[in-house]
């Protein structure tokens, strides 16, 4: 390992969505991530093979029965020698299992304890179930995404789970680890998807506060598909391209490449004419294929890109030039990011089978062979799943 987090060890209590992504990001950066899996098959084991669980890569796995006090003790002993720990439960669940922050910090006062939830650790919704679109619905993000006259469109689960959740937790853990180096003290990191999503919306909140954003109606703003120069267009072969020519000099190139340079057109920011200009643009883009538009616009300052499928994306020249996707386990997946000039980031292997590293991890933590054998006999630690 050579990544910037090499030498740090973090315990990840297995979960779904944002927690695994945060652990993957930290593991890709060199941290030794030990995932504590359940001893039996669970809804989280949804992939036919672990290797397809991209967010499960770059860590080791042990399986522990946290419903038994002996299993709790296993985790506490691991936490005593770790730099950080992350749990994905609703508020109070970790405490009920005996691995809450107070107990863990008593064992290891320097531990950085990350908590990943949708609604946060307190408030009227704290203990209520939810998923990505529920969290982003409460922040205004979901309402802002959609076509005029139509219902809001869930942006996959990218905004709440991963942008507002997983990345927020990873950032919080690194901040906590940095501070702990100076103070010698640990603390709790409360990462909530509603908080992270609100932060992602910060710029739009600023525009709304300044009266520059209409938050009542879709496709009336510059960034929500309302502007003809910031939208997506269908091509003659049923594919799509994206345009983001916001700046006037970029818009001028767009007009030129569309063959409209010599026409009398309304001003770029004449909102009353936006619908008519969109119709004009739609007609023009449908006259050529996606590849033909790429030949005309790609590489210019129009702010243009073809809209690729996930199957196509790894094969684009720009992706190949940056090695943005790499083969792990026989299929393409996103490479670690961000990139470092000296302490190189790297995937530490595909997602492991449940419990495959139990013996070696416990031995490293000081468990004797006799203790490990006894834990197996009592089914406190499970077989490889």
N, C-alpha and C positions, 0 to 999 in steps of 0.2 A: 504494500500500500504506500502511496505517496501523496495523497490528497491533503488539502489544508487542514482537515480535521483528523488526520492520522494521530493516534494516541488517545483519542477520546472514546469512551465506551458508554453507550446508552441502552437502556432497557426499554423495549417497545411492547406494551401490552397489546396483543393483536386486536385489530378492529377493521372497519371498512372505510373507504373514502379518503378523507383528508389525513388521518393518522398515518396510514401506510405511505402516502405520498411524501409526507414530511420525513419519515424515516428513510425512504428511498433517496431523497435529496441529500440527507446527511450522510447516508452510507456511500453514495456516489462520491462524496467529498472525502472519503477515507475513514469516517467514524466506524467503529466496531459496533454494529447494531445487533442486539440479541432480541429476537422476537419471541415473546412468550405466547405460544399457541395453546389452544384447548387440547385436551387429551383425546377427544372424540370428534368425529366429523361435524362440521358446523356449516351454517349458511354461508360463511365467509369462504369456504372451500368450494368455490363455484366454477373453477377452471378445471377442464379435463386433465390438464397437466400443469404443475406449478410454474413452468417456464413462461406460460402465457400471462401470468400475473406480473405485468411490468412493474407496477408499484410495489411489488413484493421482492424486488431484486436487491442485491447489495446488503444482505444481512444473513445472520445465522438463525436457526430456529431450535427452540426447545419446547417440549409440550409438558404442561403442568396443570394439575387439577386445582384450580383456585377456590373450589367449593370446600376444600378440606384444609384444616389449619396447617397441616404439614406442607401443603402446596404453597400456602401463604408464606411460610417460613423460607421456603426455597427462594421466592422472589425477593423477600427482604434481605436475605443473605447476598443475593446478586446486587441489589440496590446499594448495599453497604460498600461495595467496591466499584460502583459506577460513577460516572460524571453527571449523567442525566437519566431521566425516566419519563416516558410518555404514556398516558392512558386515555382511552376513547369513550369512557362511560358517561352516562347521565350523572349529574351531581348526586353525591351520596353513595353511589355504587362501589367505588373504589374503597371508601371508608367501610362499607358493609363487608367487603371482602378482606379487610384487614391490611390493605396496601395503600391507604390514603396518604396524603402528603405529610401529615403530622407524624405518623408512624415511620414513614420512610426517612424524613428529615431527622428524626430522633436517632435513627441508625447511622445516618450519613449527613451531617449538618451542611456539607458543601454541595449536596445534590440539587440539581436544577430539575424541577418536577413540572412537566408540561401536561396541561389538561386541554383536550380537544372536544368542544361541544358545538352545537348549533346555536343555542340561545344564550350561552354564558353560564356562569356558576350561580347566579342569583337572578331574581326577577320572577314575574308571574308565569313565564313560560319555561323556566329553567329545567323542569323535570318532565316536560311534555315531549313526545316523539315528534320528529320532523325529518325532512329531507331537503336536499339542496334548494329546490324551487320554493319551498316554504320559507326558508331563511332569506333568499334573495327577494321574495315577494314583500317581506316586511320592511325592506330597506329602500324600496323604490326602483331597484334595478330591473326586476322582472316586468314591471309596468312599462318601463321605457323601451322594451324590446318587442317589436312587432310591426306589422304593416297597418296602414290606415284603414279603419273600419273593421279590423280583425282583432281577435283576442291576442294577448301577450304570448310570445313564443319562448319556451324554456331553452336557454342556450346550452344544451346538454347539461352536464353538472359541473361545468368548468368554473363558473363564477363563485358559487358558494363553497362547494366541496374543496376545490383545488386552488383557485386564486385567493378566495377569501378565507379558506381554511388551512389546507396543507402548507401553502407557502407562508402564511402568517405564523403557523406553529413552528416551522423550520426557522424562520427569522427570530421568533421569540426565544427558541432554544439556544441559538447562537449568541443572541444578546445576553441571555442568562449565563451562559458558559464564560463569556468574556468578563462579565461583571464578577463572577465567582472567582476568577483568577486574581482579581484585585482585592476583593473583600474577604475571601476565604469562606464565604457564606453562600448557602443555596437559597432558593426561593421558589415560589409557585408561579408558573406562566399560565395565565387564563386566556386561551385562544378560542374565540367564538366566531363562527362563520358570519353572524350578523354584523359583528364589528369589522371583520376583514372586508366584507362586501361593501359596507359603508365607506371604508377607506378607498376602495377601488373607485367609488363614485365621487370622490372628493372634487375632482375637476368639474363634473356635471353639476354638483351642488353649488359650486361657485358660479357657474353660468346661470343656474336657476335663480340664485340670490341676486344676481345682477340684472335680472329681467331679460336674459338672453336665451332662455330655454322655455319652451312650452311643454309643461309636464302633464298636460291634459289630453293631448291628441298626438297620435303617432304620425310619423313622416311629415313633421312640420319643422324639424330642426336640422342643423347642418350635419350632425353625426348619426342621425337615426334613420337615414334613407330619404329624408325630405329633400335634400339638395341633389340636383342632377349630377353634380361633380363628385359626390361621395355616396356611391351606391354600387349595386351589382347589376349586371346586364346579361341577358341570354344571347347566345350566339346562334348562327344558322344551323349548327350541328347539335343543338340542344344542350350545350355546355354553357359555362358562365365565366365572366371576368369581373374583376373588381377595379373600381376607379376611386382615387382619393385625392383629386387635384384641387386641394383647398387654396393653396397660395396662388395669387394672380398669375405669376410667371409660369406655374405648372398648368394652370387652367388654359393659358394661351397655347401651350403645346398641345393639350388635349383637343382644343378647337381646331388647331391646324391639322392634326393627325386624323380627325374625323371629317376633314374636307370642308369645314365651315368657315375657314379664315376670311373668305371674301363676302360672307353673308352679314347682313345687319342683324345683330342679336341683342337681346336685352342684357343689362348688366349682370355680372356673375351673381351678385347678391340681391337681385330683384326677386324677392320671395314670391311675389304674385305671379311671376312667370316660371317659377320652378316646375310646376306640373306640366306645362306645355313643353319645356325644354327636356324633361324626362321622356316624354313621348317621342320627341325628335331623336334623342339619343338611343332610345329603345329600337326605333326603326333602323337606325344606322348600324348598330351593333349586330342586328339580326341579318345583315347582308353578308357577313363573313363568318368563317369558322373561328373557334377559339384559337387554334394554332395560327391562323392568318392574322388575327389581332395581336398575338404574341410577336409575330414577325414585325409588325408595324410599331407596337408600343413598348414592348419589353426592352428594358435598358435605357429608356428615356426618363425624364423627370416628371412624367405625367403622374407618377405614383400609381402604377398599374401592376397587377399580378393576375395570372389565370387562377381560377378557383379550382383547386385540385382535390381529388379524393384522397383519403388516407393511403390508399394503395398506390396512387400516383406520386404523392409528395416526396418519398425518399429518392425518386428517380430524377427529380428536377436538378438541373445543372447547379443551381445555387446551393441546394442541399448537399449534393455530392462534393462540391468544392470545400465546404466546411465540415464534411463528415458529420452532418447533423443527425444522421440515423446510422445505427450500427447493428450488425447481426449478432444476436445473442440467442443461442438455442435454436437457430435455424430460421428466424424471422426478424424483420427489421423493426426496430423500436428507437425512440428518441435517445440521443446520446446525452450524457451528463452535462449539466449547465449550471452556473456560468463556467467559463474556462479560465484556467490559471496558467501563467507563464512558467512558473517554477514548480509549484506543488501540484502536479498533474492530477486532475480528477479522473476517475475510472470506475466502471461498473465492476463490482466485486463478485460477479457471478449472477446467474438467474435466480429467481425465487426458489428457496430450498423447500424440500418436502417437510411437512409438519413433524417437528421433533427430531430431525436428522442429526442435529448437533448437541442433543441433550447431554450425552455422556461427557463430551469434551469440554463443553461450557461449564458444567458443574465441577469437573475436575480442576479446571482453571480457577474456579471460585473457591477452591479449598475443600470440596466435598471428597471424602475418602471413597475408595472402591466399595467398602462395606456399606456406607451410607447410600450410595447410588443404587446398590443392589437392593437394599431395604426399601427405598422409595419405589423402585420398579415393582417389587413384590407386593407392596401395598397399593399399587396403581396410582400413586401420587404423580409420578411422571409416566408418560405414555409411550407406546410404541411409535415407530416411524409411520406416518400416515401418508 
